[in-house]
Structure formats: structure tokens, C-alpha cells
């Protein structure tokens, strides 16, 4: 497995080197810093072949889909890893306004719940961004190369605790026990986000796949540069698969993602 081709173009653009050592990252009023991130007992899901497809909605209109997948297992720099992916694409209705597309990938070493490498990219109107993150020191150190509209930025950051990229964070939530609560740190776009996870209640959720027993969580988060705390709710199935069935933003426009299709892992 190799890094994306955009690395070659990054070498042609002057870099701005920055260094920050948050311990822990700063948070706005109303959100406590994350001094002791949650640890997983059994690690993240690793069964290859699983596919989760979500319908993205806002105001009752379809915005497109997000497809999460556990792609394959292999070796990366001599280490056994699992490759995770996500692809986001806007629907034909939303493309009439402006097309949105993006993707991400993470490599997680066996026995770990933080990545050793992660990539992401998105394109929206005239905005185009790509990022490659390399993690070391057991997830405590991140070297990130970010390419935003032709400008290359490099950031070399150390943390006092392991951190995750956004895609690993999705599978990290699935690895929690139903009543686990606490915090973790997500690093993306050269920003450290503090995320607090709080189980609210057990709830029977009506879905396209029938009525399923879930645990409903409230997630509150903000980056080190934010002035306000944001929140979402997420319903995760109570079976061994721990599937996120619905995600709803609690801000003004209340966007949501609803599981449309599930393909189980290959055996």
C-alpha cells in the first residue's frame, strides 16, 4: 500500500512548517479538555469486506451518500495492518448547486486502535484540499502534509496521549462498549478536535432494516480554535456488530446520515 499520488505535487510547492505541542488541546468554554482519552478493550472492527452506505440528508432533501468500508488486510512497512476507506459523493439534486466529493483512508496496525497513516481529500466549488498524516510514537506524534488550493502546509505535532484521524474515529466509536463514556482527540485539517462521548439511553429505533435495539449517544466536540461547542446524536446497534444506524447534527440545519445499506464482512 502506498500514499496517494498528490504527494508528488506537494513537493513542488513551498512549505510552511509549524509546530504545536498541546497537552491536552485547548477547548472553548463548556467543553472540558481531554486529559485521559478512552481506551478500547477489544480494538476496532477488522473484518474485511464490510460495507456501510449512508444517505445524507438536510431539510428532507438528499445530499448524497457516504460509503464506509473495511477494505483489506496487508503489510505496511513490515507491519500487519487493516485498510479502511470512506467515499462521499453528492446527489444529482445537490450537484445542481455544487458538486461535493471526498474520500479518506486509514491504516490501523493489528492490536492498535489509532492509525499509522491516514489520507483525506475533498472538492467543493473552488475549494480543493488533500492531506496525508503519518502517526508515530504509538499515536502521540502526527506529521501532516496538507495541500489546500495549491499551497502546501506541513505541521509536525506531538501530543501527550494517542490521537485519531476522523475515519479511525468512526470505527473507534464502534469499538466502545455500550456504556463507555469519556473523550478522545481527533486530528484533521491541522486541527485537534476534542470529542466527548456520552451514552444517553437505550432506544428501539425504527429503521429500513426493522426495529433495532440501540444505544443513543450525544457527542460534543470542538477544535482548539473554536469558540463554540457543537453536538451530534448517534444511534449504535446493541448487537456485536455495533453499527451506527443514524447520526443527527444538533445545530441549526440538523443534517443527518441514515444507514441505507449494510453488507456484512466476508468470511
Secondary structure as UniProt FT lines:
FT   HELIX           6..10
FT   TURN            11..12
FT   STRAND          15..20
FT   TURN            29..30
FT   TURN            48..49
FT   STRAND          51..58
FT   TURN            59..60
FT   STRAND          61..76
FT   TURN            77..78
FT   STRAND          79..90
FT   HELIX           92..95
FT   TURN            96..97
FT   STRAND          100..109
FT   TURN            110..111
FT   STRAND          115..124
FT   TURN            125..126
FT   STRAND          127..136
FT   TURN            137..140
FT   STRAND          141..148
FT   TURN            149..150
FT   STRAND          151..158
FT   HELIX           166..175
FT   TURN            178..179
FT   STRAND          182..188
FT   TURN            189..190
FT   STRAND          191..207
FT   TURN            208..209
FT   STRAND          210..223
FT   TURN            224..225
FT   STRAND          230..237
FT   TURN            240..241
FT   STRAND          244..249
FT   TURN            252..253
FT   STRAND          256..263
//
